[in-house]
Amino acid sequence: SSGINAEYGYEVLRQYAVFDSLNETALQYSNKGPQYKDLCRELLSSLHNIRALVNHFAPKIDAWSKTNKISTPTPEEVMEIVRSNYDSLTLKLQDGLDHVERYSEFPREQQFYTNLVRGICKDIREGTDLSLSSKEYHKFTTATQIGE
């Protein structure tokens, strides 16, 4: 479990700029009107632990780099720093983690996926080729786009 957490922490650190940008965008939009305020507050709350990871590990990586006179540690060295400092990380318990909403497709999509899975199962049983023609691929990609 701690190995998985360390890998997660490493990936968050590696992509910190994405989360920083997302946080800045949420802060900007939270002041643009009431239609964004609740969504931005929820996003900022969700980003809290990611920012906590960055704020916790970045100084430790910098200190390690200075101590070892290395400008950029290798991924393996960063993973070791994360592993050795993970126990001192404090995260916020997020609300709503004890409640999971069941996924449900829209009725139109449900029939599409039902037919798709049945067709795949039939093709597998018959041992036929599963490749899609360009027309089928186009139909599949347009039918699965969000918001249609």
C-alpha positions in Angstrom: 0.0 0.0 0.0 2.7 2.5 0.9 4.5 1.6 -2.4 1.4 2.5 -4.4 1.0 5.7 -2.3 4.6 6.6 -3.0 4.1 6.1 -6.7 1.0 8.2 -6.6 2.9 10.9 -4.7 5.7 10.8 -7.3 3.3 11.2 -10.2 1.6 14.1 -8.5 5.0 15.8 -7.9 6.0 15.1 -11.5 2.9 16.8 -12.8 2.6 19.5 -10.2 2.4 22.3 -12.8 -0.9 20.8 -14.1 -2.4 20.9 -10.7 -1.1 24.4 -10.0 -2.6 25.6 -13.2 -5.9 23.9 -12.3 -5.9 25.5 -8.9 -5.2 28.9 -10.3 -8.0 28.6 -12.8 -10.4 27.5 -10.1 -9.4 30.6 -8.0 -9.9 32.9 -11.0 -13.3 31.5 -11.9 -14.5 31.5 -8.3 -14.6 35.3 -8.5 -16.3 35.5 -11.9 -19.9 34.9 -10.7 -22.2 32.8 -8.7 -22.6 30.1 -11.4 -19.0 29.1 -10.9 -18.6 29.6 -7.1 -19.8 26.1 -5.9 -18.0 24.2 -8.6 -14.8 26.1 -7.9 -15.1 25.5 -4.2 -15.6 21.8 -4.8 -12.6 21.7 -7.2 -10.4 23.6 -4.7 -11.4 21.2 -1.9 -10.6 18.2 -4.2 -7.2 19.7 -5.0 -6.3 20.3 -1.3 -4.5 16.9 -0.8 -2.7 17.2 -4.1 -1.4 20.6 -3.1 -0.5 19.2 0.3 1.6 16.5 -1.4 3.5 19.0 -3.4 4.0 21.4 -0.5 5.2 18.5 1.7 7.6 16.8 -0.7 9.0 19.6 -2.8 11.0 21.2 0.1 12.3 17.7 1.1 13.4 17.0 -2.5 15.1 20.5 -2.6 16.8 19.9 0.7 18.0 16.4 -0.4 19.3 17.9 -3.7 21.3 20.6 -1.8 22.7 18.1 0.7 23.8 15.8 -2.1 24.9 18.6 -4.4 22.6 17.4 -7.2 20.5 19.8 -9.3 18.0 17.2 -10.5 17.4 13.9 -8.7 16.6 10.8 -10.7 13.1 9.4 -10.6 14.4 6.6 -8.4 15.9 9.1 -6.0 12.7 11.1 -5.9 10.7 7.8 -5.2 13.1 7.1 -2.3 12.6 10.6 -0.9 8.8 10.2 -1.1 8.9 6.7 0.5 11.1 7.9 3.4 8.9 11.0 4.1 5.4 9.6 3.4 4.7 8.9 7.0 5.0 12.5 8.0 2.5 13.7 5.3 -0.9 14.9 6.7 -3.9 14.7 4.4 -7.4 16.0 4.7 -10.2 13.5 5.0 -12.5 14.3 2.0 -16.2 14.5 2.4 -18.4 12.0 0.6 -15.9 9.2 0.3 -18.2 6.8 2.1 -20.9 7.3 -0.6 -20.5 6.1 -4.1 -22.9 7.0 -6.9 -23.8 4.1 -9.1 -22.8 4.7 -12.8 -25.7 4.8 -15.2 -25.6 5.4 -18.9 -28.1 7.5 -20.7 -30.9 5.2 -22.1 -29.7 5.9 -25.7 -26.1 4.9 -24.8 -27.2 1.8 -22.8 -28.7 0.2 -25.9 -25.5 1.1 -28.0 -23.2 -0.5 -25.4 -25.5 -3.6 -25.0 -25.4 -4.1 -28.8 -21.6 -3.5 -28.9 -20.9 -6.1 -26.1 -23.2 -8.6 -27.7 -21.5 -8.2 -31.0 -18.1 -8.6 -29.5 -19.1 -11.7 -27.6 -20.7 -13.1 -30.8 -17.5 -12.4 -32.8 -15.3 -14.0 -30.1 -17.5 -17.1 -30.1 -17.3 -17.3 -33.9 -13.6 -16.6 -33.9 -14.0 -13.8 -36.4 -11.8 -10.6 -36.7 -12.7 -7.9 -34.2 -11.3 -4.9 -36.3 -13.7 -2.1 -37.1 -14.2 -0.6 -40.5 -13.7 3.1 -40.8 -17.5 3.6 -40.9 -18.0 1.5 -37.8 -15.1 3.3 -36.0 -16.7 6.7 -36.9 -20.1 5.5 -35.7 -18.5 4.2 -32.4 -16.5 7.4 -31.7 -19.4 9.8 -32.4 -21.9 7.7 -30.4 -19.5 7.7 -27.4 -18.8 11.4 -27.3 -19.9 13.1 -24.1 -22.9 15.4 -24.4 -24.5 13.9 -27.5 
